[in-house]
Amino acid sequence: MILAVILATVLCESASLTHSVVINSDTKVIDPAKSVFLEVIYKTFPGAPKAQSVDLRDRVVGFQLAEEFAGPAEVMNDGSQKEVVNWRLVPEPVAKEYKIKPFAFGSCVVGPVRFTPPSEREAVTGSMEVEPKKDLPPLSWRLALWAVLALMGAVIAAALIVYLIRYISRRVKEHRMSPIERAWVELDRLVKKGLPGRGRYKDFYVELTMVVRRYIQRKYGIKAPHMTTEEFLSAAKPSDELRQFLQSADMIKFAGVEATPETADDATDSARRYLKSDSANAVHE
C-alpha cells in the first residue's frame, strides 16, 4: 500500500538529536466505509536511550484498531535504529471526531493527530432518495426479429383459420341447398373465374359440363359425372337441348374444335336455359 499523507513528523532533542517519529496515512479524510492504514516510523539516534514503540490502542478516538504489524528493527547507515509499525483503523460511523491522542516516544511528545471527519449527511425527510428505475434487458435485434416472425406467423395462422371456417361454412351451406340452388351457385362461381378470357376454353367447358352433370346426379340419382356422354345419353332420356349442349361441349373438349368467347357465352346460356327449364318442369310435376 502507498501511504502518501504525512500526518505528523516530530524530531525531539535534548542536548543532541535523540528520537524522531513520522506518521504516514493513506488518507486524511475519513470515509466510514473504508479502513485507514497508518505507518508509524520510530527512529532512535546513536547515543540516545532505547525507547519502546507506542501501543496506539488506548490513544485513538473514533476508531477501532483492527490489527497491527511491526517489522524488525533496522540499523541505518548513520548508526540510528529504525522500527516501522503498521496499523489498520476502522472508523466508527457516528463518531464526533477522529484523532490520535498525544503520546510520548523517548523524550518526544507526538500529537494530537487529527483526521477530517466525513461531511454531514442530508436530513432524512421520509421521501425516496433515489427514484427506482426499471431494469430492462437490452433490446436484442435477434429477439425483435423472432418477435416479428412470431407475430407474422400468428396473423397467417389466424387468416388460415378464418378461411377454413368460411370454406367449411360455405360447403355445409351448399350441401343443404336443393340441386338447382347448388347448380346456380356453381355456375356463378365458374363464370367469375373468367377462364375463357384467359384462353382456357377446354377447362371452362369441362367445368361447365360438370355443373350440369352434378345437377343431374343430385336430382335424378344418375352418376352423370362418371359417365361418358354416350353412356349418359343411353342411361337417361335427356331433352334435345341437353343432348345438343353435351355434344357441342365434347366437340370443344375432345375433337379439337376451336372455341371463341362467343361460343363460350352461348354454352353458358345453353346451360342456364336447361337448368331453368328442368327445374321448372320438376315444379309443375
Backbone as CSV, one residue per row, in Angstrom:
resi,resn,N_x,N_y,N_z,CA_x,CA_y,CA_z,C_x,C_y,C_z
1,MET,0.850,-1.194,0.000,0.000,0.000,0.000,0.883,1.240,0.000
2,ILE,0.460,2.253,-0.782,1.218,3.504,-0.848,0.618,4.475,0.151
3,LEU,1.396,4.895,1.117,0.951,5.855,2.127,1.501,7.220,1.753
4,ALA,0.613,8.087,1.305,1.060,9.347,0.713,0.914,10.537,1.648
5,VAL,0.121,10.411,2.705,-0.166,11.569,3.555,0.688,11.482,4.808
6,ILE,1.505,12.495,5.035,2.299,12.565,6.267,1.478,13.348,7.291
7,LEU,1.044,12.657,8.322,0.194,13.299,9.323,1.018,14.035,10.372
8,ALA,2.159,13.463,10.766,2.939,14.108,11.831,4.409,13.739,11.681
9,THR,5.246,14.693,11.878,6.696,14.478,11.909,7.229,15.208,13.139
10,VAL,7.822,14.450,14.036,8.304,15.053,15.279,9.775,14.681,15.462
11,LEU,10.616,15.687,15.621,12.025,15.484,15.952,12.252,16.007,17.367
12,CYS,12.792,15.187,18.203,12.975,15.567,19.598,14.473,15.644,19.929
13,GLU,14.828,16.647,20.673,16.223,16.813,21.053,16.299,17.093,22.561
14,SER,17.365,16.647,23.149,17.710,17.130,24.484,18.974,17.972,24.309
15,ALA,20.100,17.439,24.667,21.331,18.146,24.352,21.703,17.923,22.901
16,SER,21.262,16.775,22.347,21.519,16.447,20.942,20.308,15.707,20.407
17,LEU,20.301,15.463,19.064,19.178,14.784,18.440,19.082,13.361,18.979
18,THR,17.928,12.978,19.530,17.794,11.666,20.169,16.755,10.779,19.490
19,HIS,15.515,11.288,19.289,14.423,10.464,18.761,13.628,11.246,17.701
20,SER,12.950,10.464,16.798,12.024,11.084,15.836,10.887,10.105,15.540
21,VAL,9.721,10.677,15.216,8.534,9.873,14.872,7.905,10.463,13.612
22,VAL,7.618,9.614,12.637,6.903,10.025,11.422,5.663,9.141,11.285
23,ILE,4.488,9.782,11.113,3.232,9.031,10.947,2.710,9.295,9.533
24,ASN,2.612,8.231,8.746,2.058,8.293,7.376,0.693,7.613,7.345
25,SER,-0.190,8.128,6.485,-1.533,7.545,6.338,-1.915,7.525,4.862
26,ASP,-2.816,6.608,4.513,-3.282,6.574,3.117,-4.360,7.614,2.856
27,THR,-4.869,8.272,3.904,-5.877,9.314,3.725,-5.934,10.173,4.971
28,LYS,-6.433,11.379,4.774,-6.663,12.234,5.934,-8.152,12.491,6.134
29,VAL,-8.950,12.272,5.082,-10.402,12.468,5.158,-11.046,11.117,5.424
30,ILE,-11.875,11.033,6.419,-12.468,9.770,6.853,-13.656,9.400,5.966
31,ASP,-13.674,8.154,5.551,-14.830,7.545,4.892,-15.265,6.379,5.770
32,PRO,-16.462,6.461,6.392,-16.870,5.413,7.333,-16.882,4.009,6.734
33,ALA,-16.918,3.928,5.392,-16.970,2.607,4.757,-15.583,2.035,4.493
34,LYS,-14.525,2.802,4.772,-13.180,2.329,4.457,-12.287,2.412,5.692
35,SER,-11.381,1.454,5.769,-10.401,1.472,6.857,-9.308,2.490,6.547
36,VAL,-8.622,2.929,7.617,-7.498,3.851,7.489,-6.225,3.078,7.847
37,PHE,-5.230,3.165,6.984,-3.971,2.450,7.210,-2.885,3.447,7.620
38,LEU,-2.235,3.144,8.745,-1.186,4.007,9.292,0.166,3.296,9.214
39,GLU,1.173,4.086,9.003,2.557,3.619,9.091,3.283,4.556,10.056
40,VAL,3.699,4.018,11.199,4.397,4.815,12.228,5.870,4.407,12.206
41,ILE,6.724,5.380,11.931,8.167,5.128,11.827,8.853,5.744,13.064
42,TYR,9.424,4.858,13.889,10.154,5.297,15.083,11.648,5.233,14.768
43,LYS,12.376,6.287,15.189,13.809,6.309,14.928,14.546,6.793,16.187
44,THR,15.549,6.006,16.578,16.372,6.351,17.743,17.796,6.575,17.265
45,PHE,18.331,7.758,17.546,19.636,8.115,17.028,20.751,7.580,17.944
46,PRO,21.965,7.487,17.425,23.067,6.939,18.222,23.291,7.733,19.521
47,GLY,23.547,6.980,20.618,23.815,7.597,21.915,22.579,7.879,22.717
48,ALA,21.363,7.754,22.083,20.125,8.019,22.821,19.661,6.744,23.499
49,PRO,18.978,6.893,24.655,18.457,5.693,25.332,17.387,5.023,24.469
50,LYS,17.343,3.707,24.520,16.382,2.959,23.729,14.968,3.229,24.229
51,ALA,14.026,3.459,23.258,12.623,3.715,23.622,11.738,2.693,22.904
52,GLN,10.655,2.302,23.565,9.729,1.315,23.003,8.679,2.013,22.114
53,SER,8.317,1.331,21.025,7.208,1.847,20.193,5.923,1.868,20.997
54,VAL,5.034,2.760,20.646,3.834,3.026,21.451,2.672,2.178,20.951
55,ASP,1.924,1.572,21.900,0.685,0.841,21.566,-0.435,1.881,21.435
56,LEU,-0.967,2.023,20.214,-1.972,3.070,19.962,-3.397,2.669,20.329
57,ARG,-3.586,1.495,20.885,-4.953,1.034,21.166,-5.705,1.983,22.095
58,ASP,-4.995,2.533,23.087,-5.647,3.438,24.031,-5.512,4.895,23.629
59,ARG,-4.919,5.158,22.437,-4.649,6.529,22.060,-5.526,7.007,20.908
60,VAL,-6.382,6.153,20.345,-7.207,6.570,19.204,-8.604,6.928,19.671
61,VAL,-9.219,7.904,18.967,-10.596,8.338,19.236,-11.376,8.250,17.919
62,GLY,-12.532,7.571,17.942,-13.356,7.433,16.732,-12.962,6.249,15.868
63,PHE,-12.022,5.430,16.357,-11.569,4.262,15.604,-11.627,3.015,16.471
64,GLN,-11.673,1.897,15.786,-11.383,0.612,16.392,-10.132,0.084,15.708
65,LEU,-9.131,-0.319,16.524,-7.904,-0.857,15.944,-8.128,-2.323,15.593
66,ALA,-8.037,-2.588,14.304,-8.328,-3.943,13.859,-7.098,-4.838,13.940
67,GLU,-5.932,-4.329,13.558,-4.733,-5.157,13.567,-3.498,-4.274,13.499
68,GLU,-2.372,-4.891,13.816,-1.102,-4.194,13.730,-0.054,-5.156,13.209
69,PHE,1.013,-4.591,12.664,2.125,-5.399,12.189,3.396,-4.585,12.353
70,ALA,4.314,-5.121,13.139,5.583,-4.436,13.397,6.692,-5.181,12.676
71,GLY,7.460,-4.436,11.912,8.601,-5.033,11.237,9.816,-5.086,12.152
72,PRO,10.801,-5.812,11.750,12.014,-5.893,12.591,12.777,-4.559,12.607
73,ALA,13.444,-4.304,13.700,14.239,-3.072,13.821,15.417,-3.132,12.856
74,GLU,15.759,-1.974,12.296,16.856,-1.881,11.345,17.880,-0.859,11.829
75,VAL,19.138,-1.146,11.543,20.214,-0.192,11.857,20.563,0.524,10.568
76,MET,20.430,1.838,10.567,20.643,2.627,9.379,22.140,2.946,9.201
77,ASN,22.498,3.558,8.087,23.894,3.874,7.775,24.505,4.868,8.765
78,ASP,23.648,5.756,9.295,24.169,6.742,10.248,24.241,6.201,11.667
79,GLY,23.941,4.891,11.866,24.010,4.282,13.188,22.724,4.349,13.963
80,SER,21.718,5.058,13.429,20.422,5.140,14.108,19.648,3.827,13.938
81,GLN,18.698,3.625,14.853,17.864,2.408,14.819,16.443,2.793,14.405
82,LYS,15.907,2.061,13.402,14.592,2.387,12.833,13.638,1.204,13.025
83,GLU,12.403,1.529,13.427,11.363,0.497,13.598,10.067,1.014,12.953
84,VAL,9.426,0.173,12.172,8.184,0.556,11.481,7.046,-0.313,12.003
85,VAL,5.937,0.333,12.415,4.744,-0.372,12.891,3.558,0.064,12.036
86,ASN,2.836,-0.920,11.468,1.664,-0.642,10.624,0.382,-0.933,11.398
87,TRP,-0.600,-0.048,11.227,-1.892,-0.184,11.908,-3.025,-0.053,10.878
88,ARG,-4.103,-0.802,11.164,-5.350,-0.623,10.387,-6.436,-0.161,11.341
89,LEU,-6.986,1.024,11.054,-8.007,1.629,11.912,-9.358,1.558,11.211
90,VAL,-10.366,1.106,11.926,-11.717,1.012,11.381,-12.550,2.159,11.952
91,PRO,-13.012,3.113,11.107,-13.767,4.267,11.623,-15.118,3.853,12.199
92,GLU,-15.500,4.509,13.286,-16.837,4.336,13.841,-17.786,5.279,13.097
93,PRO,-18.914,4.781,12.587,-19.768,5.595,11.694,-20.288,6.887,12.306
94,VAL,-20.552,6.914,13.599,-21.210,8.096,14.190,-20.289,8.859,15.152
95,ALA,-18.991,8.652,15.025,-18.076,9.343,15.940,-18.076,10.843,15.674
96,LYS,-17.909,11.621,16.727,-17.885,13.076,16.598,-16.549,13.579,16.083
97,GLU,-15.459,12.887,16.419,-14.149,13.273,15.932,-13.293,12.037,15.759
98,TYR,-12.262,12.198,14.934,-11.345,11.108,14.647,-9.930,11.657,14.860
99,LYS,-9.197,11.073,15.838,-7.860,11.594,16.137,-7.035,10.545,16.872
100,ILE,-5.736,10.858,16.945,-4.813,10.080,17.764,-4.342,11.001,18.891
101,LYS,-4.576,10.569,20.133,-4.192,11.393,21.278,-2.663,11.513,21.344
102,PRO,-2.183,12.534,22.029,-0.727,12.700,22.169,-0.092,11.488,22.862
103,PHE,1.102,11.133,22.422,1.834,10.048,23.066,3.318,10.388,23.046
104,ALA,4.042,9.722,23.943,5.475,10.001,24.098,6.290,8.850,23.547
105,PHE,7.392,9.215,22.870,8.368,8.243,22.404,9.739,8.761,22.811
106,GLY,10.305,8.106,23.821,11.556,8.606,24.382,11.330,9.961,25.006
107,SER,12.090,10.928,24.564,11.941,12.286,25.075,11.002,13.126,24.212
108,CYS,10.335,12.470,23.195,9.447,13.198,22.280,8.002,13.044,22.699
109,VAL,7.206,14.069,22.435,5.746,14.019,22.595,5.126,14.276,21.228
110,VAL,4.284,13.327,20.762,3.687,13.386,19.424,2.194,13.650,19.552
111,GLY,1.692,14.545,18.744,0.250,14.741,18.661,-0.252,15.970,19.361
112,PRO,-1.577,16.102,19.365,-2.520,15.125,18.780,-2.530,15.173,17.234
113,VAL,-2.906,14.043,16.659,-3.026,13.936,15.199,-4.511,13.841,14.861
114,ARG,-5.010,14.774,14.074,-6.440,14.833,13.789,-6.724,14.476,12.314
115,PHE,-7.882,13.813,12.099,-8.370,13.486,10.753,-9.594,14.336,10.443
116,THR,-9.824,14.567,9.175,-11.011,15.326,8.743,-12.220,14.399,8.723
117,PRO,-13.249,14.726,9.527,-14.425,13.836,9.566,-15.193,13.890,8.241
118,PRO,-16.026,12.904,7.986,-16.840,12.915,6.741,-17.869,14.028,6.777
119,SER,-18.304,14.455,5.593,-19.317,15.515,5.520,-20.629,15.001,6.073
120,GLU,-21.403,15.933,6.630,-22.670,15.551,7.243,-23.658,15.080,6.187
121,ARG,-24.436,14.088,6.539,-25.452,13.570,5.632,-26.678,14.469,5.638
122,GLU,-27.402,14.408,4.513,-28.641,15.186,4.433,-29.666,14.614,5.392
123,ALA,-30.497,15.512,5.913,-31.530,15.080,6.852,-32.513,14.148,6.163
124,VAL,-32.957,13.154,6.910,-33.927,12.186,6.372,-35.307,12.818,6.376
125,THR,-35.932,12.886,5.199,-37.247,13.518,5.058,-38.376,12.510,4.929
126,GLY,-38.025,11.273,4.714,-39.071,10.269,4.512,-39.351,9.989,3.051
127,SER,-38.908,10.888,2.172,-39.113,10.663,0.743,-37.993,9.772,0.209
128,MET,-38.229,9.224,-0.940,-37.257,8.315,-1.541,-36.042,9.110,-2.013
129,GLU,-34.848,8.657,-1.636,-33.630,9.340,-2.038,-33.320,9.099,-3.507
130,VAL,-33.662,7.919,-3.970,-33.372,7.563,-5.362,-34.651,7.062,-6.002
131,GLU,-34.989,7.624,-7.134,-36.176,7.176,-7.858,-35.860,5.843,-8.531
132,PRO,-36.574,4.775,-8.154,-36.261,3.467,-8.761,-36.573,3.465,-10.252
133,LYS,-35.732,2.821,-10.998,-35.924,2.694,-12.436,-36.020,1.221,-12.795
134,LYS,-36.832,0.968,-13.788,-36.976,-0.403,-14.248,-35.687,-0.865,-14.923
135,ASP,-35.228,-2.005,-14.482,-34.009,-2.581,-15.055,-34.406,-3.523,-16.176
136,LEU,-34.502,-2.980,-17.371,-34.932,-3.772,-18.513,-33.722,-4.316,-19.251
137,PRO,-33.837,-5.534,-19.752,-32.710,-6.084,-20.525,-32.537,-5.322,-21.829
138,PRO,-31.333,-5.250,-22.338,-31.106,-4.544,-23.607,-31.851,-5.216,-24.746
139,LEU,-32.367,-4.381,-25.659,-33.116,-4.904,-26.795,-32.178,-5.633,-27.750
140,SER,-32.550,-6.855,-28.064,-31.750,-7.663,-28.977,-32.418,-7.692,-30.337
141,TRP,-31.628,-7.435,-31.398,-32.199,-7.493,-32.744,-32.689,-8.896,-33.062
142,ARG,-31.990,-9.893,-32.544,-32.446,-11.255,-32.781,-33.787,-11.499,-32.102
143,LEU,-33.926,-10.991,-30.872,-35.196,-11.144,-30.172,-36.303,-10.394,-30.904
144,ALA,-35.998,-9.178,-31.395,-37.001,-8.411,-32.138,-37.406,-9.133,-33.421
145,LEU,-36.423,-9.743,-34.102,-36.736,-10.482,-35.332,-37.644,-11.668,-35.043
146,TRP,-37.318,-12.401,-33.980,-38.170,-13.536,-33.614,-39.576,-13.078,-33.233
147,ALA,-39.670,-11.930,-32.577,-40.988,-11.414,-32.201,-41.800,-11.055,-33.441
148,VAL,-41.143,-10.415,-34.431,-41.839,-10.063,-35.680,-42.282,-11.312,-36.421
149,LEU,-41.398,-12.314,-36.500,-41.749,-13.558,-37.187,-42.899,-14.264,-36.477
150,ALA,-42.867,-14.255,-35.134,-43.954,-14.888,-34.386,-45.279,-14.174,-34.633
151,LEU,-45.224,-12.833,-34.690,-46.439,-12.066,-34.953,-46.971,-12.355,-36.348
152,MET,-46.053,-12.398,-37.341,-46.485,-12.711,-38.696,-47.076,-14.120,-38.777
153,GLY,-46.449,-15.062,-38.072,-46.981,-16.421,-38.056,-48.369,-16.485,-37.446
154,ALA,-48.573,-15.708,-36.364,-49.887,-15.689,-35.725,-50.944,-15.099,-36.656
155,VAL,-50.556,-14.023,-37.395,-51.503,-13.408,-38.338,-51.857,-14.377,-39.459
156,ILE,-50.842,-15.067,-40.006,-51.094,-16.025,-41.086,-51.961,-17.174,-40.597
157,ALA,-51.655,-17.675,-39.384,-52.452,-18.772,-38.825,-53.902,-18.342,-38.622
158,ALA,-54.094,-17.107,-38.128,-55.450,-16.612,-37.928,-56.191,-16.485,-39.253
159,ALA,-55.477,-15.998,-40.294,-56.103,-15.866,-41.612,-56.486,-17.233,-42.182
160,LEU,-55.622,-18.230,-41.994,-55.934,-19.575,-42.478,-57.135,-20.160,-41.749
161,ILE,-57.194,-19.911,-40.458,-58.328,-20.424,-39.678,-59.633,-19.782,-40.149
162,VAL,-59.586,-18.442,-40.371,-60.798,-17.759,-40.845,-61.207,-18.293,-42.215
163,TYR,-60.215,-18.485,-43.111,-60.517,-19.008,-44.453,-61.111,-20.408,-44.356
164,LEU,-60.532,-21.247,-43.493,-61.028,-22.614,-43.350,-62.452,-22.630,-42.802
165,ILE,-62.716,-21.767,-41.833,-64.069,-21.712,-41.265,-65.076,-21.271,-42.319
166,ARG,-64.679,-20.249,-43.105,-65.591,-19.772,-44.154,-65.815,-20.840,-45.227
167,TYR,-64.722,-21.546,-45.561,-64.844,-22.579,-46.593,-65.766,-23.708,-46.135
168,ILE,-65.562,-24.159,-44.894,-66.410,-25.234,-44.366,-67.853,-24.767,-44.260
169,SER,-68.038,-23.521,-43.789,-69.392,-22.985,-43.669,-70.084,-22.916,-45.028
170,ARG,-69.315,-22.491,-46.054,-69.900,-22.415,-47.402,-70.252,-23.796,-47.944
171,ARG,-69.347,-24.765,-47.690,-69.612,-26.121,-48.175,-70.814,-26.740,-47.473
172,VAL,-70.950,-26.495,-46.183,-72.107,-27.019,-45.453,-73.390,-26.374,-45.957
173,LYS,-73.312,-25.055,-46.186,-74.488,-24.343,-46.692,-74.893,-24.859,-48.074
174,GLU,-73.884,-25.080,-48.949,-74.183,-25.601,-50.282,-74.739,-27.024,-50.207
175,HIS,-74.236,-27.816,-49.285,-74.714,-29.203,-49.158,-76.193,-29.248,-48.770
176,ARG,-76.640,-28.245,-48.040,-78.040,-28.202,-47.614,-78.959,-27.600,-48.674
177,MET,-78.372,-27.073,-49.766,-79.197,-26.475,-50.817,-79.888,-27.553,-51.648
178,SER,-80.917,-27.131,-52.350,-81.557,-28.015,-53.327,-80.641,-28.162,-54.537
179,PRO,-80.823,-29.189,-55.378,-79.952,-29.386,-56.541,-79.871,-28.160,-57.451
180,ILE,-81.025,-27.488,-57.707,-80.997,-26.348,-58.617,-80.292,-25.150,-57.974
181,GLU,-80.497,-24.941,-56.649,-79.819,-23.835,-55.968,-78.305,-24.037,-56.003
182,ARG,-77.894,-25.260,-55.773,-76.463,-25.553,-55.771,-75.869,-25.385,-57.170
183,ALA,-76.653,-25.771,-58.195,-76.184,-25.628,-59.576,-76.000,-24.154,-59.934
184,TRP,-76.942,-23.290,-59.490,-76.790,-21.863,-59.760,-75.525,-21.295,-59.094
185,VAL,-75.227,-21.716,-57.853,-74.033,-21.240,-57.144,-72.775,-21.677,-57.876
186,GLU,-72.731,-22.952,-58.303,-71.548,-23.450,-59.002,-71.355,-22.751,-60.351
187,LEU,-72.463,-22.498,-61.056,-72.364,-21.827,-62.343,-71.868,-20.393,-62.175
188,ASP,-72.373,-19.712,-61.165,-71.934,-18.339,-60.906,-70.447,-18.299,-60.525
189,ARG,-69.992,-19.274,-59.746,-68.587,-19.340,-59.365,-67.693,-19.575,-60.585
190,LEU,-68.166,-20.436,-61.509,-67.400,-20.719,-62.721,-67.278,-19.484,-63.607
191,VAL,-68.356,-18.749,-63.750,-68.338,-17.553,-64.589,-67.352,-16.517,-64.027
192,LYS,-67.292,-16.397,-62.698,-66.406,-15.420,-62.073,-64.926,-15.768,-62.256
193,LYS,-64.610,-17.027,-62.532,-63.215,-17.406,-62.769,-62.663,-16.766,-64.043
194,GLY,-63.528,-16.503,-65.023,-63.087,-15.863,-66.265,-62.134,-16.718,-67.083
195,LEU,-62.354,-18.029,-67.134,-61.452,-18.916,-67.883,-61.394,-18.601,-69.375
196,PRO,-62.532,-18.326,-70.058,-62.440,-18.001,-71.488,-61.592,-16.770,-71.768
197,GLY,-61.660,-15.781,-70.916,-60.867,-14.570,-71.114,-59.379,-14.829,-71.031
198,ARG,-58.962,-15.928,-70.379,-57.540,-16.291,-70.288,-57.168,-17.368,-71.286
199,GLY,-58.093,-17.681,-72.215,-57.808,-18.670,-73.253,-57.923,-20.109,-72.803
200,ARG,-58.475,-20.354,-71.645,-58.584,-21.722,-71.115,-59.988,-22.276,-71.420
201,TYR,-60.253,-22.446,-72.702,-61.593,-22.867,-73.132,-61.892,-24.314,-72.743
202,LYS,-60.906,-25.176,-72.915,-61.146,-26.581,-72.598,-61.489,-26.764,-71.125
203,ASP,-60.721,-26.086,-70.236,-61.014,-26.161,-68.804,-62.403,-25.609,-68.510
204,PHE,-62.759,-24.547,-69.209,-64.075,-23.950,-68.994,-65.194,-24.928,-69.374
205,TYR,-65.075,-25.570,-70.527,-66.127,-26.487,-70.967,-66.213,-27.724,-70.073
206,VAL,-65.044,-28.203,-69.573,-65.065,-29.349,-68.660,-65.833,-28.995,-67.390
207,GLU,-65.544,-27.844,-66.810,-66.218,-27.456,-65.573,-67.689,-27.128,-65.819
208,LEU,-68.007,-26.543,-66.979,-69.400,-26.200,-67.280,-70.245,-27.463,-67.395
209,THR,-69.732,-28.457,-68.108,-70.498,-29.712,-68.233,-70.606,-30.421,-66.883
210,MET,-69.571,-30.287,-66.022,-69.638,-30.922,-64.700,-70.710,-30.271,-63.827
211,VAL,-70.932,-28.964,-63.995,-72.019,-28.307,-63.257,-73.350,-28.949,-63.609
212,VAL,-73.568,-29.161,-64.914,-74.824,-29.772,-65.362,-74.910,-31.226,-64.920
213,ARG,-73.817,-31.971,-65.051,-73.814,-33.386,-64.691,-74.063,-33.589,-63.186
214,ARG,-73.447,-32.744,-62.353,-73.677,-32.873,-60.911,-75.126,-32.551,-60.554
215,TYR,-75.679,-31.592,-61.249,-77.096,-31.283,-61.032,-77.966,-32.496,-61.327
216,ILE,-77.691,-33.149,-62.431,-78.473,-34.330,-62.810,-78.281,-35.458,-61.808
217,GLN,-77.055,-35.651,-61.329,-76.793,-36.701,-60.338,-77.564,-36.447,-59.057
218,ARG,-77.539,-35.189,-58.561,-78.214,-34.884,-57.303,-79.731,-34.995,-57.431
219,LYS,-80.247,-34.633,-58.610,-81.699,-34.611,-58.761,-82.278,-35.981,-59.140
220,TYR,-81.582,-36.691,-60.043,-82.152,-37.931,-60.569,-81.412,-39.190,-60.120
221,GLY,-80.306,-39.033,-59.421,-79.591,-40.197,-58.916,-78.759,-40.912,-59.965
222,ILE,-78.565,-40.301,-61.104,-77.732,-40.885,-62.160,-76.303,-40.382,-61.969
223,LYS,-75.330,-41.298,-61.973,-73.941,-40.910,-61.758,-73.367,-40.272,-63.012
224,ALA,-73.924,-39.166,-63.414,-73.552,-38.499,-64.656,-72.102,-38.038,-64.691
225,PRO,-71.500,-37.558,-63.573,-70.114,-37.083,-63.650,-69.120,-38.169,-64.040
226,HIS,-69.484,-39.446,-63.796,-68.546,-40.534,-64.054,-68.815,-41.247,-65.382
227,MET,-69.794,-40.767,-66.159,-70.132,-41.401,-67.419,-69.617,-40.585,-68.595
228,THR,-69.376,-41.305,-69.699,-69.116,-40.588,-70.946,-70.441,-40.044,-71.455
229,THR,-70.340,-39.175,-72.426,-71.575,-38.591,-72.966,-72.467,-39.679,-73.557
230,GLU,-71.887,-40.635,-74.276,-72.690,-41.696,-74.878,-73.335,-42.563,-73.816
231,GLU,-72.585,-42.883,-72.724,-73.161,-43.681,-71.637,-74.303,-42.939,-70.966
232,PHE,-74.119,-41.645,-70.781,-75.184,-40.865,-70.149,-76.434,-40.787,-71.037
233,LEU,-76.220,-40.563,-72.340,-77.365,-40.464,-73.239,-78.127,-41.784,-73.333
234,SER,-77.413,-42.889,-73.130,-78.067,-44.194,-73.156,-78.817,-44.474,-71.867
235,ALA,-78.254,-44.018,-70.756,-78.862,-44.316,-69.455,-80.029,-43.391,-69.131
236,ALA,-79.984,-42.170,-69.635,-81.028,-41.195,-69.325,-81.805,-40.844,-70.588
237,LYS,-82.838,-40.095,-70.398,-83.618,-39.595,-71.524,-83.559,-38.077,-71.519
238,PRO,-82.421,-37.545,-71.955,-82.250,-36.089,-71.889,-83.073,-35.389,-72.953
239,SER,-83.305,-34.117,-72.717,-84.007,-33.301,-73.706,-83.077,-33.027,-74.874
240,ASP,-83.692,-32.606,-75.977,-82.862,-32.282,-77.143,-81.884,-31.162,-76.833
241,GLU,-82.319,-30.218,-75.988,-81.442,-29.102,-75.629,-80.227,-29.579,-74.855
242,LEU,-80.442,-30.517,-73.899,-79.333,-31.036,-73.114,-78.408,-31.877,-73.988
243,ARG,-79.016,-32.702,-74.899,-78.212,-33.528,-75.784,-77.304,-32.652,-76.656
244,GLN,-77.875,-31.594,-77.211,-77.094,-30.709,-78.069,-75.994,-30.005,-77.279
245,PHE,-76.285,-29.593,-76.033,-75.303,-28.929,-75.181,-74.111,-29.837,-74.891
246,LEU,-74.378,-31.102,-74.520,-73.296,-32.024,-74.184,-72.452,-32.369,-75.406
247,GLN,-73.116,-32.590,-76.534,-72.373,-32.968,-77.735,-71.504,-31.811,-78.245
248,SER,-72.016,-30.588,-78.171,-71.211,-29.447,-78.612,-70.028,-29.213,-77.674
249,ALA,-70.226,-29.485,-76.379,-69.128,-29.353,-75.418,-68.053,-30.395,-75.696
250,ASP,-68.468,-31.620,-76.067,-67.483,-32.665,-76.385,-66.669,-32.293,-77.607
251,MET,-67.273,-31.577,-78.543,-66.528,-31.167,-79.732,-65.376,-30.223,-79.342
252,ILE,-65.602,-29.402,-78.336,-64.560,-28.492,-77.884,-63.514,-29.249,-77.067
253,LYS,-63.975,-30.154,-76.186,-63.072,-30.832,-75.267,-62.226,-31.890,-75.951
254,PHE,-62.820,-32.627,-76.873,-62.111,-33.799,-77.399,-61.830,-33.752,-78.912
255,ALA,-62.648,-33.039,-79.675,-62.493,-33.063,-81.138,-61.600,-31.943,-81.652
256,GLY,-61.146,-31.074,-80.781,-60.236,-30.018,-81.186,-60.895,-28.864,-81.885
257,VAL,-62.232,-28.733,-81.778,-62.928,-27.602,-82.383,-62.519,-26.335,-81.642
258,GLU,-62.179,-25.313,-82.392,-61.721,-24.065,-81.782,-62.887,-23.297,-81.186
259,ALA,-62.717,-22.897,-79.947,-63.766,-22.134,-79.254,-63.413,-20.656,-79.287
260,THR,-64.432,-19.835,-79.084,-64.287,-18.381,-79.035,-65.060,-17.853,-77.838
261,PRO,-64.823,-16.614,-77.454,-65.621,-16.056,-76.358,-67.113,-16.130,-76.630
262,GLU,-67.506,-15.990,-77.902,-68.925,-16.048,-78.234,-69.480,-17.455,-78.014
263,THR,-68.743,-18.494,-78.458,-69.236,-19.868,-78.252,-69.278,-20.201,-76.762
264,ALA,-68.326,-19.671,-75.974,-68.339,-19.908,-74.526,-69.564,-19.262,-73.897
265,ASP,-69.903,-18.031,-74.330,-71.100,-17.371,-73.811,-72.353,-18.148,-74.212
266,ASP,-72.391,-18.657,-75.468,-73.550,-19.435,-75.912,-73.703,-20.708,-75.097
267,ALA,-72.553,-21.364,-74.768,-72.619,-22.580,-73.963,-73.133,-22.282,-72.563
268,THR,-72.695,-21.163,-72.005,-73.172,-20.776,-70.662,-74.673,-20.505,-70.691
269,ASP,-75.141,-19.779,-71.709,-76.575,-19.502,-71.828,-77.357,-20.792,-72.026
270,SER,-76.802,-21.731,-72.785,-77.470,-23.011,-73.008,-77.610,-23.782,-71.705
271,ALA,-76.534,-23.773,-70.874,-76.603,-24.462,-69.581,-77.641,-23.801,-68.681
272,ARG,-77.716,-22.482,-68.687,-78.702,-21.781,-67.869,-80.123,-22.152,-68.305
273,ARG,-80.362,-22.154,-69.627,-81.717,-22.468,-70.123,-82.128,-23.884,-69.724
274,TYR,-81.170,-24.813,-69.811,-81.522,-26.187,-69.439,-81.864,-26.275,-67.953
275,LEU,-80.996,-25.692,-67.104,-81.242,-25.752,-65.660,-82.571,-25.097,-65.305
276,LYS,-82.868,-23.983,-65.949,-84.111,-23.263,-65.652,-85.332,-24.054,-66.093
277,SER,-85.252,-24.603,-67.297,-86.417,-25.359,-67.814,-86.608,-26.661,-67.049
278,ASP,-85.521,-27.350,-66.700,-85.633,-28.615,-65.984,-86.187,-28.410,-64.596
279,SER,-85.718,-27.367,-63.922,-86.210,-27.110,-62.568,-87.682,-26.674,-62.610
280,ALA,-88.078,-25.922,-63.676,-89.471,-25.514,-63.794,-90.357,-26.708,-64.070
281,ASN,-89.949,-27.636,-64.901,-90.726,-28.846,-65.167,-90.888,-29.682,-63.905
282,ALA,-89.820,-29.707,-63.068,-89.893,-30.502,-61.828,-90.925,-29.912,-60.884
283,VAL,-91.053,-28.580,-60.891,-92.034,-27.927,-60.003,-93.439,-28.257,-60.477
284,HIS,-93.656,-28.188,-61.790,-95.002,-28.471,-62.317,-95.377,-29.931,-62.111
285,GLU,-94.370,-30.812,-62.194,-94.681,-32.221,-61.980,-95.049,-32.471,-60.541
